[in-house]
Amino acid sequence: MSDLNKKISVRKISNSPSIRTEDYVAIEEPLEIQICSPKKDLSAAKSLSITMRTPGNDHELAVGFLCSESIISSHKDIDSIASIGETQNKDGLQNIVRVTLNQSVDFDPSDLERHFYTTSSCGVCGKTSIEAIRAKGIKVNSSKFSIKKEKIIDLPKNLKKQQESFLKTGGLHAAGIFNSDGEILLAREDVGRHNAVDKVIGAMAINNDLPGKNRGLIVSGRTSFELMQKTIVAGIPIIVAISAPSSLAISLAEEYDITLIGFLRGENFNIYSGSQRVSC
């Protein structure tokens, strides 16, 4: 399914008499991510996550989610990935993705006892502690990535060029991967900002581009703890946001030497951590 939006009929109210017209809205559907493994205790597929997402690039979303949760470290940890389940409508939409892990992956099924439930607004519920990422043994980012101020200023404009559905609906978040020249190498849209990030990270994993030590991430909203976690796990040294970061996001950025930029609007932005990677 390629379309991220659908056309509906609305009554438009303004100072003039109301009119009946057509408009576009972003599509939101549940996606269940299942995992299984040739290992005996995971031979039957188990539900890992249910997320509210905009259909499209579902396999990337699943791979990105597994990478962000440190269940896998690369696409090579996956034997197969498939969309399954009953076809929901004329578009052929299926709302289950099943990932079969490679037998070499060391994953404890008891971790599944804490079921993930994610929404399009907040992502994985319950991840409120910095200790959750410290426990994974991830090292400080030592990337020498550098980008000029002028290239950062151009990022929102460059990202918007690839936000086709947002221009129609005004209802989708976007995430983009950029290089040191400020070029958007890949972009994804979704009703959930965390899903958009999982999709670009998943695409990088599938293309064997992780860790992303020579890449940056731009997001169209704010930077939460969860988005910072995903950035750190993916090995990306810089995250740029149009809006504000949270206090936990700043703490993590400082601890793992991530360049964190917020309030990028016009020619202005704030650097909260890692200013050495920005050339002014």
C-alpha positions as CSV (number, residue, x, y, z in Angstrom):
1,M,0.0,0.0,0.0
2,S,1.7,3.2,-1.2
3,D,-0.9,5.9,-0.2
4,L,-0.5,7.3,3.3
5,N,-3.7,9.3,3.1
6,K,-7.3,9.0,1.9
7,K,-9.9,11.4,0.6
8,I,-12.9,12.3,2.7
9,S,-15.9,14.7,2.5
10,V,-15.9,17.5,5.0
11,R,-18.0,20.6,5.7
12,K,-15.7,23.6,5.8
13,I,-16.7,26.5,8.1
14,S,-15.4,30.0,7.7
15,N,-16.6,33.6,7.7
16,S,-18.5,32.9,4.5
17,P,-21.3,30.3,4.2
18,S,-20.2,26.7,4.9
19,I,-19.4,24.5,1.9
20,R,-19.1,20.8,1.3
21,T,-15.7,19.9,-0.1
22,E,-13.1,17.1,-0.2
23,D,-10.0,16.9,2.0
24,Y,-7.3,14.4,2.8
25,V,-6.6,12.7,6.1
26,A,-3.6,10.6,7.3
27,I,-4.3,6.9,7.6
28,E,-3.9,5.3,11.0
29,E,-4.1,1.5,11.5
30,P,-2.8,-1.0,14.1
31,L,0.3,-3.0,13.4
32,E,1.2,-6.1,15.4
33,I,4.9,-7.1,15.4
34,Q,5.5,-10.8,16.1
35,I,8.8,-12.6,16.5
36,C,9.8,-16.3,16.4
37,S,13.0,-18.3,16.2
38,P,14.2,-21.8,15.3
39,K,14.9,-22.1,19.0
40,K,12.5,-24.4,20.8
41,D,11.2,-21.7,23.3
42,L,10.4,-19.3,20.5
43,S,9.3,-21.7,17.7
44,A,5.7,-20.4,18.1
45,A,5.3,-16.8,17.1
46,K,4.8,-14.4,20.0
47,S,3.4,-10.9,19.9
48,L,6.0,-8.3,20.7
49,S,4.3,-5.0,20.0
50,I,1.1,-3.4,18.8
51,T,1.7,0.1,17.4
52,M,-0.7,2.6,15.7
53,R,1.0,3.5,12.5
54,T,0.4,4.8,9.0
55,P,0.6,1.8,6.6
56,G,3.6,1.6,4.4
57,N,7.2,0.5,4.9
58,D,5.9,-1.9,7.6
59,H,8.9,-4.2,7.4
60,E,11.3,-1.3,7.9
61,L,9.2,-0.3,10.9
62,A,9.5,-3.7,12.4
63,V,13.2,-4.0,11.8
64,G,13.8,-0.5,13.2
65,F,11.8,-1.3,16.3
66,L,13.8,-4.5,16.9
67,C,17.1,-2.6,16.4
68,S,15.9,0.2,18.8
69,E,15.0,-2.3,21.5
70,S,18.4,-4.0,21.0
71,I,16.7,-7.3,20.2
72,I,18.8,-7.4,17.0
73,S,21.9,-5.5,16.0
74,S,21.7,-5.8,12.3
75,H,19.5,-7.1,9.5
76,K,21.7,-10.2,9.4
77,D,20.0,-11.3,12.7
78,I,16.8,-11.9,10.8
79,D,16.1,-15.1,8.8
80,S,12.8,-13.8,7.3
81,I,10.2,-11.2,7.6
82,A,6.7,-11.3,6.2
83,S,3.3,-9.5,6.3
84,I,0.6,-12.0,7.3
85,G,-3.0,-12.0,8.5
86,E,-6.3,-11.3,6.9
87,T,-6.4,-8.7,4.2
88,Q,-8.3,-5.8,5.6
89,N,-9.5,-3.9,2.6
90,K,-9.3,-3.4,-1.2
91,D,-5.8,-2.0,-0.8
92,G,-4.5,-5.4,0.4
93,L,-3.5,-4.1,3.8
94,Q,-2.2,-6.6,6.3
95,N,-1.7,-5.6,9.9
96,I,0.7,-8.2,11.2
97,V,4.4,-8.4,10.5
98,R,6.2,-11.6,11.6
99,V,9.9,-11.6,12.0
100,T,11.9,-14.9,12.3
101,L,15.1,-14.4,14.1
102,N,18.3,-16.1,13.2
103,Q,19.1,-19.0,15.6
104,S,22.4,-17.2,16.6
105,V,20.4,-14.3,18.2
106,D,20.6,-14.5,21.9
107,F,17.1,-13.4,23.0
108,D,15.4,-14.3,26.2
109,P,11.7,-15.0,25.6
110,S,11.0,-14.0,29.2
111,D,11.6,-10.4,28.0
112,L,8.3,-10.8,26.2
113,E,6.5,-10.8,29.6
114,R,6.6,-7.0,29.5
115,H,4.4,-6.6,26.5
116,F,5.0,-3.5,24.4
117,Y,2.0,-1.3,23.6
118,T,2.7,1.7,21.5
119,T,0.4,4.5,20.3
120,S,0.9,7.0,17.5
121,S,1.6,9.8,20.0
122,C,3.8,8.4,22.8
123,G,5.6,5.3,21.5
124,V,6.5,2.5,23.9
125,C,4.9,3.1,27.3
126,G,6.9,2.6,30.4
127,K,10.3,3.6,29.2
128,T,10.8,6.5,31.6
129,S,14.3,5.7,33.0
130,I,17.8,6.5,31.7
131,E,18.9,3.2,33.3
132,A,16.9,1.3,30.6
133,I,19.5,2.3,28.0
134,R,22.5,2.2,30.3
135,A,21.8,-1.5,30.9
136,K,22.4,-2.3,27.3
137,G,26.1,-1.5,27.5
138,I,26.0,1.1,24.6
139,K,29.2,3.2,24.4
140,V,29.6,6.9,24.1
141,N,29.4,8.0,20.4
142,S,32.9,9.0,19.2
143,S,31.9,9.9,15.7
144,K,33.8,12.8,14.1
145,F,30.8,13.7,12.0
146,S,30.6,17.5,11.3
147,I,28.1,19.8,9.6
148,K,28.1,23.5,8.8
149,K,25.5,25.8,10.3
150,E,24.2,26.7,6.8
151,K,23.5,23.1,6.0
152,I,21.6,22.6,9.3
153,I,19.4,25.6,8.4
154,D,18.5,24.1,5.1
155,L,17.4,20.7,6.6
156,P,13.7,21.5,7.2
157,K,13.3,22.8,3.7
158,N,15.0,19.7,2.3
159,L,12.9,17.4,4.4
160,K,9.7,19.0,3.4
161,K,10.4,18.3,-0.2
162,Q,9.9,14.6,0.6
163,Q,6.8,15.0,2.8
164,E,4.2,14.5,0.1
165,S,1.5,13.2,2.4
166,F,2.1,16.0,5.0
167,L,1.5,18.6,2.3
168,K,-1.9,16.9,1.6
169,T,-3.0,16.2,5.2
170,G,-1.0,18.3,7.6
171,G,-1.2,15.2,9.9
172,L,2.0,13.2,9.5
173,H,5.4,13.4,11.3
174,A,8.5,12.9,9.3
175,A,12.0,11.6,10.0
176,G,15.0,12.0,7.6
177,I,18.6,10.8,7.4
178,F,21.1,13.3,6.2
179,N,24.8,13.5,5.4
180,S,27.3,16.2,6.2
181,D,26.3,18.2,3.1
182,G,22.7,18.4,4.5
183,E,21.3,16.1,1.8
184,I,18.3,14.1,2.9
185,L,19.3,10.5,1.9
186,L,16.1,8.9,3.0
187,A,12.8,10.0,4.6
188,R,9.7,8.4,6.0
189,E,6.3,9.7,7.2
190,D,4.0,8.4,9.8
191,V,1.3,9.5,12.2
192,G,3.7,8.5,15.0
193,R,7.0,10.3,15.2
194,H,8.6,7.2,16.8
195,N,7.3,5.1,13.9
196,A,8.8,7.5,11.3
197,V,12.2,7.1,13.1
198,D,11.9,3.3,13.3
199,K,11.2,3.3,9.6
200,V,14.4,5.2,8.7
201,I,16.5,3.2,11.1
202,G,14.9,0.0,9.8
203,A,15.8,1.0,6.2
204,M,19.3,1.7,7.3
205,A,19.6,-1.7,8.9
206,I,18.2,-3.5,5.8
207,N,20.8,-1.6,3.7
208,N,23.6,-2.5,6.1
209,D,24.1,1.2,7.0
210,L,24.2,0.7,10.8
211,P,25.7,2.0,12.9
212,G,25.0,5.4,11.4
213,K,28.2,7.1,12.5
214,N,28.4,9.3,9.4
215,R,24.8,10.3,9.3
216,G,22.4,12.6,11.1
217,L,18.7,12.4,11.9
218,I,16.1,15.1,11.6
219,V,12.6,14.9,13.1
220,S,9.6,17.1,12.4
221,G,8.5,17.4,16.0
222,R,10.1,17.3,19.4
223,T,12.9,15.1,20.8
224,S,11.7,12.8,23.5
225,F,13.6,10.3,25.6
226,E,12.5,7.6,23.3
227,L,13.7,9.3,20.1
228,M,17.1,9.9,21.8
229,Q,17.3,6.3,22.8
230,K,16.7,5.2,19.2
231,T,19.3,7.7,18.0
232,I,21.9,6.3,20.4
233,V,21.2,2.7,19.7
234,A,21.5,3.3,15.9
235,G,24.9,4.9,16.4
236,I,23.8,8.2,14.9
237,P,25.8,11.1,16.3
238,I,23.4,14.0,15.7
239,I,19.7,14.6,16.0
240,V,18.0,17.8,14.8
241,A,14.4,18.7,15.8
242,I,12.0,21.4,14.8
243,S,10.7,21.6,18.3
244,A,12.0,21.2,21.9
245,P,13.8,18.4,23.5
246,S,12.8,16.9,26.9
247,S,15.0,17.0,30.0
248,L,15.7,13.2,29.7
249,A,16.6,13.6,26.0
250,I,19.2,16.3,27.0
251,S,20.6,14.2,29.8
252,L,21.1,11.2,27.5
253,A,22.6,13.4,24.8
254,E,25.2,14.7,27.2
255,E,26.0,11.2,28.6
256,Y,26.4,9.6,25.2
257,D,28.0,12.7,23.5
258,I,25.1,13.1,21.0
259,T,24.8,16.4,19.2
260,L,21.2,17.6,20.1
261,I,19.7,20.5,18.2
262,G,16.2,21.9,18.8
263,F,14.0,24.7,17.8
264,L,15.3,24.8,14.3
265,R,13.3,27.6,12.8
266,G,14.4,29.9,10.0
267,E,18.1,30.7,10.7
268,N,17.9,30.0,14.4
269,F,18.4,26.9,16.5
270,N,19.6,25.8,19.9
271,I,22.5,23.3,20.6
272,Y,21.9,21.4,23.8
273,S,24.8,19.0,23.6
274,G,27.7,18.1,21.3
275,S,28.4,21.5,19.8
276,Q,31.8,20.3,18.5
277,R,30.0,18.7,15.5
278,V,28.5,22.0,14.3
279,S,30.7,24.4,12.3
280,C,29.7,28.0,12.6
